[in-house]
Amino acid sequence: MAATLSIRPMTPADIGTVAQLHLDTWRHAYRDVYPLDAMTLAEFAGRWQRAFASPSHKFCCLHDDLIVGLLSVHLNADAAEILTLYVSPKAQGMGCGTALLNHGLRLASQSGYGTAALWVLADNRPAIDFYRRRGWQEDGRVATVERYGCARQQIGMARTLSN
């Protein structure tokens, strides 16, 4: 039987699984950017506990009923903002990231937003390329973010939504 992907809202019961997935993706994607031993499961679980106190929309992508991707979207006054989009390294290339991103963009469009925005580390070329292939462009915003004692540049990306 072929593997299937599905998307559903994230629930507080998912925090442990989602935190582990988020940690695993960071350790993979940022292994040359941040010190791996500084990242802990408790830190990522805390992030998701705080996320559930925020008004963002949170979704999971499941592959044969296992959570393999996550997305959070905040609908603020100016634009829909993609806050997080992560896919397990083992599930990359299966369409989960695209499915989650499209799900978030549909939510934004159906909520009346004409623009979506996000931040990405400037040295995360795979993520930048992923977004460019899906119609995103650098929008001129630049910020410095400090994590684990390392300062890194982020760039803003945006795209117009179709209604």
TAGIMO-V852131 format. One record per backbone hydrogen bond with DSSP energy under -1.0 kcal/mol. NH is the residue of the N-H (numbers start at 1). CO is the residue of the C=O. E is the energy in kcal/mol with one decimal. If there is no record, write none. Layout:
nh,co,e
NH,CO,E
NH,CO,E
This chain:
nh,co,e
6,62,-1.9
8,60,-2.0
10,58,-2.5
14,11,-2.3
15,12,-1.5
18,14,-3.1
19,15,-3.0
20,16,-1.9
21,17,-2.3
22,18,-2.9
23,19,-2.6
24,20,-2.6
25,21,-2.6
26,22,-2.3
27,23,-2.6
28,24,-1.6
29,25,-3.4
30,26,-2.7
33,30,-2.0
34,30,-2.5
38,35,-1.5
39,36,-1.3
44,40,-1.9
45,41,-2.7
46,42,-2.3
47,43,-2.0
48,44,-1.9
49,45,-2.3
50,46,-2.4
51,47,-2.2
52,48,-1.7
53,50,-1.3
54,51,-1.4
57,73,-3.5
59,71,-3.0
60,8,-2.9
61,69,-2.4
62,6,-3.5
63,66,-2.7
64,4,-2.2
66,63,-1.5
68,61,-3.0
69,61,-1.3
70,86,-2.6
71,59,-2.2
72,84,-2.1
73,57,-2.6
74,81,-2.9
76,79,-1.8
80,115,-2.0
81,74,-3.3
82,117,-2.8
83,72,-2.4
84,72,-1.4
86,70,-2.1
88,68,-3.2
91,88,-1.7
94,91,-1.5
99,95,-2.4
100,96,-2.8
101,97,-2.7
102,98,-2.9
103,99,-2.1
104,100,-2.5
105,101,-2.5
106,102,-2.5
107,103,-2.2
108,104,-2.2
109,105,-2.8
110,106,-3.1
111,107,-1.3
112,109,-1.8
113,108,-2.5
116,159,-2.4
117,80,-2.8
118,157,-2.1
120,155,-2.0
122,153,-3.0
124,121,-2.1
125,123,-1.2
128,124,-2.3
129,125,-2.9
130,126,-2.2
131,127,-2.6
132,128,-2.7
133,129,-2.4
134,131,-1.3
135,132,-1.9
136,131,-2.2
137,158,-2.3
139,156,-2.2
143,154,-2.0
145,152,-3.1
147,150,-2.2
150,147,-2.3
152,145,-2.9
154,143,-3.6
155,120,-2.9
156,141,-2.4
157,118,-2.5
158,137,-2.5
159,116,-2.1
161,114,-2.7
